[in-house]
Every structure is written in structure tokens, then in C-alpha cells.
Amino acid sequence: MLAKAIGRDRGVHLGAGEATGLLLQRNYLAYRSAWWVFVSGFLEPVFYLFSIGVGVGQLVTGFEFNGHEIPYAEFVAPGMLAASAMNGALLDSTYNFFFKLKYNKLFDQMLATPLTTADIARGELSWSLLRGGLYSAVFLLVMLAMGLVHSWWAVLAVPAALLVGAAFGAAGMALTTFMRSWQDFDYVTLGQLPLFLFSATFFPITAFPEWLRWVVECTPLYRSVVLIRELTTGSLTWASGISAVYLLAMTLAGLLVVGRRLERLLLG
């Protein structure tokens, strides 16, 4: 299908935008009959929000954040938004990416067209971002309906979630190119679960000893949580700028590694 859309002549040159658009179209056609997968991906963070943010929130009065006391649900909700952006990006960029790379050899077929390995990396990441952006926007509407948003800065929470997804998606694809079998995905879970639990998602970072606090502050999910939490509460500091630069650098580094690894694996 993709070969028919763009031809098999390797002499034809496609612009980056055109190539990305074709790959997005391909993924849309492949997933349009599996709409329920997208619904299930959205419901997970919502269930967490109701069970922990609202349920446990009845037992916790709230936390201080950047000098302001906020209810527990308002503290947890942006953390769940960041965590869902991470989880959605990693799902697409690890398991799905590995299957396309190793089993159905989809990327080999793509390289029989004018597409390059860099086009594939950008296209797969763009699809992951499109999916994650939809989740983030709907989740933010749920937060708004529940009265958990009190700042106009929250309109930037969706772009921030896209940046989070881009960072984790690029890193996930880069790591996946080094994986040899499905068993290697145990390492993904091994890293993903501690990030989810200990990145100030459910409690403030001040609960940690000082030496551990410095370690947590260097992790990507913590930087993501800080960025989105400051936007939804309107309590912006320089930490947001540091987080944005951190995640952007992570995205660019991941894409660079993916492009080079795909060239070695598919064209070497």
C-alpha cells in the first residue's frame, strides 16, 4: 500500500513533511478498525485519577506546591497526565515498533520506497504524538470538568504532554533498536514502574531524603510532572524551562540514535 502511494523509484525525493504525512496516513488506515485500543488507552489514567486522586484524596488534605496549598486531586491529576503521556509513547515506540522492525519487516518494505530511515523515525514518532495528543486533550477536559484546573496556563498542558511523549517516544525507539527478543521488554517495565511511582506523581519530592531527591530530579518523568503541574496550577518557575529544555534534548538525542541504528540494521 505504501509502495503504491509513493512509488518504488529510489531516485524520487520526498520532503520531510510529505514523508511524515504518508506514514501517518498508513498508520491511520492500519488502526482505524481498532478504535477500541485508543479508548482503552484513555481510560487508564482516568481510572487512576478517580481511584487515587479522588478516592485517596478523601484521606489526604493536600500538599504544598511552589508555596501554594493545593488539594490532593489537583496535585495528582497533572502527574497522571504526564505519566499517561509517557506510557502511551512507550507502548507505541517499544512493543509496536519492535514488531514492525523484527517480525513483519514493515520498515524493510518502507525502505524499498524513497523513504529514508530518518523519515521512518519521524513518522513513527509523529504517530505516537498524534495518539498521545488525543489522550492528553481529552484527559485535560476531564480535569476541567472536575474543577481541577484554575489557570489559563493549562492550555499549554497539551503541548507540554506532546513534548513528554516525544521525549519518551524517541528514547523508546532508540532502546528498542538494541533489543533482541520479547524478553528484553522486561527491562522496559523494570524502568517504567519506578519512574511512575517515585517521580513525585502521588506525593511531593520533599518526602525523599535529600540525596535521593537529587537523583529523582534528574529523571525524565519527574521533569515531565513538574512541567505539567506548574502549568495546570499556574505556579510557574524556572523549573518549567529546565524541564522543557531537558525533554527537547532527550527527543533530539533519541531521534539521532534511531536514525543511525536503523541504517545499521536495515541498510548495513
Salt bridges, closest charged atoms under 4 A:
GLU74 OE2 - HIS150 NE2 2.92
ASP92 OD1 - ARG131 NH1 3.23
ASP119 OD1 - ARG122 NH2 2.44
GLU124 OE1 - LYS100 NZ 2.91
ASP184 OD2 - ARG180 NE 3.59
